[in-house]
Amino acid sequence: QIQLVESGGGLVQPGGSLLLTCLVSGISDSILADTGLGWSRQAPGKEREFVASFNSRGFTNYGPSGQGRFTITRDNAKNAVYLQMDDLKPDDTATYYCREYRLGTFGQGTQVTVSS
């Protein structure tokens, strides 16, 4: 069973930065290397939205919420995917979820709150 565990969320002031980390387990290294990984987020009262993805061929894709200020990276040797978030805004407040694209599994999420 694939498991994803997010970390790195917290309270940050507007304009600040956070680095989210997602560790993936329950999948072989070779299959993980062939699996897309990504991030989504869900703000209170809103639907979950796509933030960014990193496919197995090294291509990245960003949704409107992630374009320009967020950077997704992955390290297959560490079974990890990261989301560097810069110039954070109050509208970025949400629970951020890591996901894998082979089975569609999501992690439990990490809370990001942007407030002064």
Rosetta blueprint (number, residue, H / E / L):
1 Q L
2 I L
3 Q E
4 L E
5 V E
6 E E
7 S E
8 G L
9 G L
10 G E
11 L E
12 V E
13 Q L
14 P L
15 G L
16 G L
17 S L
18 L E
19 L E
20 L E
21 T E
22 C E
23 L E
24 V E
25 S E
26 G L
27 I L
28 S L
29 D H
30 S H
31 I H
32 L H
33 A H
34 D L
35 T L
36 G L
37 L E
38 G E
39 W E
40 S E
41 R E
42 Q E
43 A L
44 P L
45 G L
46 K L
47 E L
48 R L
49 E E
50 F E
51 V E
52 A E
53 S E
54 F E
55 N L
56 S L
57 R L
58 G L
59 F L
60 T E
61 N E
62 Y E
63 G L
64 P L
65 S L
66 G L
67 Q L
68 G L
69 R L
70 F E
71 T E
72 I E
73 T E
74 R E
75 D E
76 N H
77 A H
78 K H
79 N L
80 A E
81 V E
82 Y E
83 L E
84 Q E
85 M E
86 D L
87 D L
88 L L
89 K L
90 P H
91 D H
92 D H
93 T L
94 A E
95 T E
96 Y E
97 Y E
98 C E
99 R E
100 E E
101 Y L
102 R L
103 L L
104 G L
105 T L
106 F E
107 G L
108 Q L
109 G L
110 T E
111 Q E
112 V E
113 T E
114 V E
115 S L
116 S L
